[in-house]
Amino acid sequence: MRALRALTIANVRSFVRDRAALFWTLAFPLIFIFLFGFIFQGSGGAGLDIAWVDEDGGSTASTQLRTAFAAAEGVELTEAGRDAAIESMKDGEADGIVVVPAGYGAGLAAAGAGTGAPAQIEVYTDPSRQSLQGSVYQAVGSVLGIVNLGGRPPMVVPVPQTVQTENLNFISYFVPSILALSVMQLGIFAAVPLVADREKGILKRLSATPLRRWQLVGSNTLMRLLIALVQTIIIVGVGSAFFGVQVSGSLLLAAVFVALGAVSFLALGYVLASFTRTEEAANGITQVVQFPMMFLSGVFFPIEAMPQFLQSIARLIPLTYLADALRQVMVGGTAFAPLWVCAAVLLGWLVVCFAIAARKFRWQ
């Protein structure tokens, strides 16, 4: 274990000194996030589409409240029943829902007379769209601030409710996708230094030392896993800090998929290194493998928007399932495939690629 630890540390130091590797691994994904994040950050800023649900039978109090919301700047109300409003929000047609429950008028009268608790309204928002959620609550707060003016305590209070929408905003869709893309690049581009070391005779000399081959492979794997962890922290941190992306799922499960994706693509990188003789050829073949994955795996846009024959190709690409799993786990994105299918596909690619690399990889 001491040799494995020492070799892993040496690999990390070598990677850190490689400026090109640092750029493509850490800086390049952030450029994508900032570029597209700032482009689409203002989308939806023209106004709020609020579904209005009146379960108080059109009482005088609920009608007055509706008038106050309709007069609010940048707010457009759409009348609907509760179930229809929730469906419209899931479909991305409504940004939020305000529900006036039955008995609101009587509760408001009692609160005004000081004989009851404040009346309540329900406000539905999507926690995965943090910026939009804040806008909805800001609009509700401004209206209730007028309604409660002079009230001690306030006469109307909002009760938060949540709805997970099926259509994520662009940046919430994009951040897990870019994380998956970064993990893919980290794995398959391992082929380039491997071929370079073999071409220079470094692998031959290492294989002649007392170090066992599993230690050489294991140290490279550990190094890539550590870098994948750093990538995850940086990408998620930037998405949260600058664009309000809220990770609503299990971080532990996301880390499991990142690790599984990293070793699967690393195994693919070893396969690519097995069939290339020069560093230049390795650079070329990794690009040939990378670009179809980037544009056919749903990283930049949903797979459902592709023609049917391209969707069939996407179902064969491992990056499709890693990106889909991370979107499901991190931000509750609509599933392209169940999580167990995503894990099974990635595991299948790992086993097959590892078997090929174990048989074909040359140390000299």
C-alpha positions as CSV (number, residue, x, y, z in Angstrom):
1,M,0.0,0.0,0.0
2,R,2.9,2.3,0.7
3,A,4.1,2.0,-2.9
4,L,0.6,2.6,-4.2
5,R,0.3,5.7,-2.1
6,A,3.7,7.0,-3.2
7,L,3.0,6.4,-6.8
8,T,-0.4,8.0,-6.6
9,I,1.1,11.2,-5.1
10,A,3.8,11.2,-7.8
11,N,1.1,10.9,-10.5
12,V,-0.9,13.8,-8.9
13,R,2.2,16.0,-8.9
14,S,2.9,15.2,-12.5
15,F,-0.6,16.0,-13.5
16,V,-0.6,19.4,-11.6
17,R,2.6,20.4,-13.4
18,D,1.0,19.7,-16.8
19,R,-0.7,23.1,-17.6
20,A,-2.5,21.8,-20.6
21,A,-4.0,18.9,-18.7
22,L,-5.1,21.3,-15.9
23,F,-6.7,23.6,-18.5
24,W,-8.7,20.9,-20.3
25,T,-9.7,19.2,-17.0
26,L,-10.6,22.1,-14.8
27,A,-10.7,25.4,-16.7
28,F,-12.4,24.3,-19.9
29,P,-15.6,23.0,-18.2
30,L,-15.8,26.3,-16.3
31,I,-15.6,28.3,-19.5
32,F,-18.6,26.4,-20.8
33,I,-20.6,27.0,-17.6
34,F,-19.8,30.7,-17.4
35,L,-20.4,31.2,-21.2
36,F,-23.8,29.5,-21.4
37,G,-24.8,30.5,-17.9
38,F,-24.4,34.2,-18.6
39,I,-26.1,33.8,-22.0
40,F,-29.2,32.1,-20.5
41,Q,-29.2,33.6,-17.1
42,G,-31.7,36.3,-18.1
43,S,-34.1,33.8,-19.7
44,G,-37.6,34.0,-18.0
45,G,-36.8,37.5,-16.6
46,A,-39.6,39.2,-18.6
47,G,-42.2,38.3,-16.0
48,L,-43.7,35.7,-13.8
49,D,-46.5,33.4,-14.9
50,I,-48.5,32.6,-11.8
51,A,-51.3,30.0,-11.7
52,W,-54.1,31.3,-9.5
53,V,-56.3,28.8,-7.6
54,D,-59.3,30.2,-5.7
55,E,-60.8,27.5,-3.5
56,D,-62.7,30.1,-1.4
57,G,-65.5,30.3,-3.9
58,G,-64.7,33.8,-5.1
59,S,-65.2,35.5,-1.8
60,T,-64.8,39.2,-1.4
61,A,-61.5,38.7,0.4
62,S,-60.1,36.3,-2.3
63,T,-61.2,38.6,-5.1
64,Q,-59.4,41.6,-3.4
65,L,-56.3,39.5,-3.0
66,R,-56.4,38.5,-6.7
67,T,-56.7,42.1,-7.7
68,A,-53.6,42.9,-5.7
69,F,-51.6,40.2,-7.3
70,A,-52.9,41.2,-10.8
71,A,-51.7,44.7,-10.2
72,A,-48.2,43.6,-9.2
73,E,-45.6,44.6,-11.8
74,G,-44.3,41.7,-13.9
75,V,-46.9,39.2,-12.7
76,E,-49.4,37.5,-15.0
77,L,-52.2,35.4,-13.4
78,T,-53.9,32.4,-15.0
79,E,-57.0,30.9,-13.4
80,A,-56.9,27.1,-12.8
81,G,-57.9,24.4,-10.5
82,R,-55.3,23.0,-8.1
83,D,-54.5,19.8,-10.1
84,A,-54.5,21.6,-13.4
85,A,-52.2,24.3,-12.0
86,I,-49.7,21.7,-10.7
87,E,-49.7,20.0,-14.0
88,S,-49.1,23.3,-15.8
89,M,-46.2,24.0,-13.5
90,K,-44.7,20.6,-14.1
91,D,-44.9,21.2,-17.9
92,G,-43.1,24.5,-17.5
93,E,-46.1,26.6,-18.3
94,A,-46.3,28.3,-14.9
95,D,-43.5,29.6,-12.7
96,G,-45.4,29.2,-9.5
97,I,-48.8,28.7,-8.0
98,V,-50.8,30.7,-5.4
99,V,-53.7,28.8,-3.8
100,V,-56.3,30.6,-1.8
101,P,-57.8,27.8,0.4
102,A,-61.4,27.4,1.4
103,G,-62.2,29.5,4.5
104,Y,-59.7,32.2,3.6
105,G,-62.2,35.0,3.8
106,A,-63.5,33.9,7.3
107,G,-59.9,33.5,8.5
108,L,-59.0,36.9,7.3
109,A,-61.9,38.5,9.1
110,A,-61.0,36.7,12.3
111,A,-57.4,37.8,12.0
112,G,-58.5,41.4,11.4
113,A,-60.7,41.3,14.5
114,G,-57.8,39.9,16.5
115,T,-59.8,36.7,17.3
116,G,-57.9,34.2,15.2
117,A,-54.6,33.2,13.7
118,P,-53.4,34.8,10.4
119,A,-55.1,33.6,7.2
120,Q,-53.0,31.4,5.0
121,I,-52.3,31.1,1.3
122,E,-50.2,28.3,-0.3
123,V,-47.3,29.2,-2.6
124,Y,-45.9,26.4,-4.8
125,T,-42.4,26.8,-6.2
126,D,-39.7,24.5,-7.7
127,P,-36.7,24.2,-5.3
128,S,-34.4,23.1,-8.1
129,R,-34.9,26.5,-9.8
130,Q,-33.6,28.7,-6.9
131,S,-33.5,32.0,-8.8
132,L,-37.1,31.6,-10.0
133,Q,-38.2,30.5,-6.6
134,G,-36.8,33.6,-5.1
135,S,-38.6,35.8,-7.7
136,V,-41.9,34.1,-6.9
137,Y,-41.5,34.7,-3.2
138,Q,-40.4,38.2,-3.8
139,A,-43.6,38.9,-5.7
140,V,-45.8,37.2,-3.1
141,G,-44.0,39.1,-0.3
142,S,-44.5,42.5,-2.0
143,V,-48.2,41.9,-2.4
144,L,-48.7,40.6,1.1
145,G,-46.6,43.5,2.4
146,I,-49.4,45.8,1.2
147,V,-52.2,43.5,2.5
148,N,-50.6,43.3,5.9
149,L,-49.8,47.0,6.2
150,G,-50.4,48.0,9.7
151,G,-51.3,44.5,10.8
152,R,-49.9,43.3,14.1
153,P,-49.4,40.4,13.7
154,P,-49.7,40.0,9.9
155,M,-53.2,39.0,8.7
156,V,-52.0,36.8,5.8
157,V,-49.0,34.5,5.7
158,P,-47.7,32.3,2.9
159,V,-47.3,28.5,3.4
160,P,-44.5,27.2,1.2
161,Q,-45.2,24.1,-1.0
162,T,-42.9,22.5,-3.5
163,V,-43.4,21.0,-7.0
164,Q,-40.6,19.4,-9.0
165,T,-41.0,20.5,-12.5
166,E,-40.1,18.2,-15.4
167,N,-38.5,21.0,-17.5
168,L,-35.4,22.3,-15.8
169,N,-34.1,25.7,-16.6
170,F,-31.1,25.7,-18.9
171,I,-28.3,26.1,-16.3
172,S,-29.8,23.5,-13.9
173,Y,-29.8,21.1,-16.9
174,F,-26.3,22.2,-18.0
175,V,-24.2,21.9,-14.8
176,P,-24.7,18.1,-14.2
177,S,-24.2,17.6,-17.9
178,I,-20.9,19.5,-17.9
179,L,-19.8,17.5,-14.9
180,A,-20.4,14.3,-16.8
181,L,-18.6,15.7,-19.8
182,S,-15.6,16.5,-17.6
183,V,-15.5,13.1,-16.1
184,M,-15.6,11.6,-19.6
185,Q,-12.7,13.7,-20.8
186,L,-10.7,12.9,-17.7
187,G,-11.0,9.2,-18.4
188,I,-10.5,8.9,-22.2
189,F,-7.7,11.5,-22.3
190,A,-5.7,9.2,-20.0
191,A,-4.8,7.4,-23.2
192,V,-2.5,10.2,-24.3
193,P,0.0,10.2,-21.4
194,L,-0.1,6.4,-21.4
195,V,0.9,6.2,-25.0
196,A,3.5,8.9,-24.5
197,D,5.0,7.0,-21.6
198,R,5.1,3.8,-23.6
199,E,6.6,5.5,-26.6
200,K,9.4,7.0,-24.3
201,G,10.0,3.6,-22.7
202,I,8.9,4.7,-19.3
203,L,6.2,2.0,-19.0
204,K,8.8,-0.6,-20.0
205,R,11.2,0.5,-17.2
206,L,8.4,0.7,-14.6
207,S,7.3,-2.9,-15.5
208,A,10.8,-4.1,-14.8
209,T,10.8,-2.7,-11.3
210,P,9.5,-4.5,-8.2
211,L,6.2,-2.6,-8.6
212,R,3.3,-4.8,-9.6
213,R,1.2,-3.8,-12.6
214,W,-1.9,-3.6,-10.5
215,Q,-0.2,-0.9,-8.5
216,L,0.7,1.1,-11.6
217,V,-2.9,0.9,-12.8
218,G,-4.3,1.4,-9.4
219,S,-2.3,4.6,-8.8
220,N,-3.5,6.0,-12.1
221,T,-7.1,5.2,-11.2
222,L,-6.8,6.8,-7.7
223,M,-5.3,9.9,-9.2
224,R,-8.1,10.2,-11.7
225,L,-10.7,9.6,-9.0
226,L,-9.2,12.4,-6.9
227,I,-9.2,14.8,-9.8
228,A,-12.9,13.8,-10.5
229,L,-13.7,14.7,-6.9
230,V,-12.0,18.1,-7.3
231,Q,-13.9,18.6,-10.6
232,T,-17.2,17.9,-8.9
233,I,-16.6,20.3,-6.1
234,I,-15.5,23.1,-8.4
235,I,-18.3,22.7,-11.0
236,V,-21.1,22.3,-8.5
237,G,-19.7,25.1,-6.4
238,V,-19.5,27.5,-9.4
239,G,-23.0,26.5,-10.5
240,S,-24.4,27.1,-7.0
241,A,-22.5,30.4,-6.3
242,F,-22.9,32.2,-9.6
243,F,-26.1,30.8,-11.1
244,G,-28.2,29.6,-8.2
245,V,-28.2,25.9,-9.1
246,Q,-29.5,24.0,-6.1
247,V,-28.5,20.4,-5.6
248,S,-31.7,18.9,-4.3
249,G,-30.7,15.2,-4.4
250,S,-28.2,13.0,-2.7
251,L,-24.6,14.1,-2.9
252,L,-23.4,10.7,-1.9
253,L,-25.3,9.0,-4.8
254,A,-23.9,11.7,-7.2
255,A,-20.4,10.9,-6.0
256,V,-21.0,7.2,-6.6
257,F,-22.0,7.9,-10.2
258,V,-19.1,10.3,-10.7
259,A,-16.7,7.5,-9.4
260,L,-18.4,4.8,-11.6
261,G,-18.2,7.1,-14.6
262,A,-14.6,8.0,-14.0
263,V,-13.4,4.4,-13.8
264,S,-15.6,3.4,-16.8
265,F,-14.1,6.1,-19.0
266,L,-10.6,5.4,-17.7
267,A,-11.1,1.8,-18.8
268,L,-12.1,3.1,-22.2
269,G,-9.0,5.3,-22.2
270,Y,-6.9,2.2,-21.6
271,V,-8.6,0.5,-24.6
272,L,-7.8,3.5,-26.8
273,A,-4.2,3.4,-25.6
274,S,-4.1,-0.3,-26.5
275,F,-4.6,0.3,-30.2
276,T,-2.5,3.4,-30.7
277,R,1.3,3.4,-31.1
278,T,2.2,7.1,-31.0
279,E,1.1,10.1,-28.9
280,E,-0.1,11.9,-32.0
281,A,-2.3,9.0,-32.9
282,A,-3.7,8.9,-29.4
283,N,-4.6,12.6,-29.6
284,G,-6.4,12.0,-32.8
285,I,-8.4,8.9,-31.7
286,T,-9.5,10.5,-28.4
287,Q,-10.9,13.4,-30.3
288,V,-12.7,11.1,-32.7
289,V,-14.3,9.3,-29.7
290,Q,-14.9,12.5,-27.7
291,F,-16.9,14.7,-30.2
292,P,-19.7,12.2,-31.0
293,M,-20.2,11.6,-27.3
294,M,-20.3,15.4,-26.6
295,F,-23.0,16.1,-29.1
296,L,-25.1,12.9,-29.1
297,S,-25.4,12.2,-25.4
298,G,-27.7,15.0,-24.3
299,V,-25.1,17.1,-22.7
300,F,-26.0,20.3,-24.5
301,F,-29.7,19.6,-25.4
302,P,-32.2,16.9,-24.6
303,I,-32.0,13.7,-26.5
304,E,-35.7,13.9,-27.2
305,A,-35.0,16.8,-29.5
306,M,-32.9,14.6,-31.8
307,P,-34.1,12.7,-34.8
308,Q,-35.0,9.1,-34.0
309,F,-32.0,7.5,-35.7
310,L,-29.6,9.7,-33.6
311,Q,-31.6,8.8,-30.4
312,S,-30.8,5.2,-31.2
313,I,-27.1,6.0,-31.3
314,A,-27.4,8.0,-28.1
315,R,-28.7,4.9,-26.3
316,L,-25.3,3.2,-27.0
317,I,-23.1,6.0,-25.6
318,P,-22.0,5.7,-22.0
319,L,-21.9,9.5,-21.5
320,T,-25.7,9.5,-22.2
321,Y,-26.3,7.5,-19.0
322,L,-23.7,9.3,-16.8
323,A,-25.2,12.7,-17.7
324,D,-28.7,11.4,-17.3
325,A,-28.0,9.9,-13.9
326,L,-26.3,13.1,-12.6
327,R,-29.2,15.2,-13.7
328,Q,-31.7,12.9,-12.0
329,V,-29.7,12.7,-8.8
330,M,-28.5,16.3,-8.5
331,V,-31.4,18.4,-9.8
332,G,-34.3,16.0,-10.2
333,G,-34.2,16.1,-14.0
334,T,-36.6,14.0,-16.1
335,A,-35.2,10.5,-16.5
336,F,-34.0,9.3,-19.9
337,A,-33.5,5.9,-18.2
338,P,-34.0,4.6,-14.7
339,L,-31.0,5.0,-12.4
340,W,-30.4,1.3,-12.2
341,V,-30.2,1.2,-16.0
342,C,-27.7,4.0,-16.0
343,A,-25.5,2.2,-13.4
344,A,-25.8,-1.1,-15.3
345,V,-24.8,0.5,-18.6
346,L,-21.8,2.2,-17.0
347,L,-20.8,-1.0,-15.2
348,G,-21.1,-2.9,-18.5
349,W,-18.8,-0.5,-20.3
350,L,-16.4,-0.8,-17.4
351,V,-16.3,-4.6,-17.5
352,V,-16.0,-4.9,-21.3
353,C,-13.4,-2.2,-21.6
354,F,-11.4,-3.6,-18.7
355,A,-11.4,-7.0,-20.3
356,I,-10.3,-5.7,-23.7
357,A,-7.5,-3.5,-22.1
358,A,-6.3,-6.4,-19.9
359,R,-5.9,-8.5,-23.0
360,K,-4.6,-6.0,-25.5
361,F,-2.7,-3.3,-23.6
362,R,1.1,-3.3,-24.3
363,W,3.7,-2.1,-21.8
364,Q,6.3,-1.7,-24.5
